[in-house]
């Protein structure tokens, strides 16, 4: 896949760009009892008027682990759409 991205960039004239295969993006998790998470959930509930769904685990498709594992920060991801949208 990295070669495909590089080929496209080079085809469009971006020969100065180097593309290297990336590492794994580990799954991450924020404790549901975290105060910041509870603050965000309460804010979303007040704003939308409904109880938001809470999924404390995030699969490894985003580099979220940089914040949770390396920096030790809780993260809150609010999607732009609904889960059935895929």
Secondary structure, 3 states (H helix, E strand, C coil): CHHHHHHHHHHCCCCCCCCCCCCCCCCEECCCCCHHHHHHHHHHHHHHCCCCCCCCEECCCCCCHHHHHHCCCCCCCCCCCCHHHC
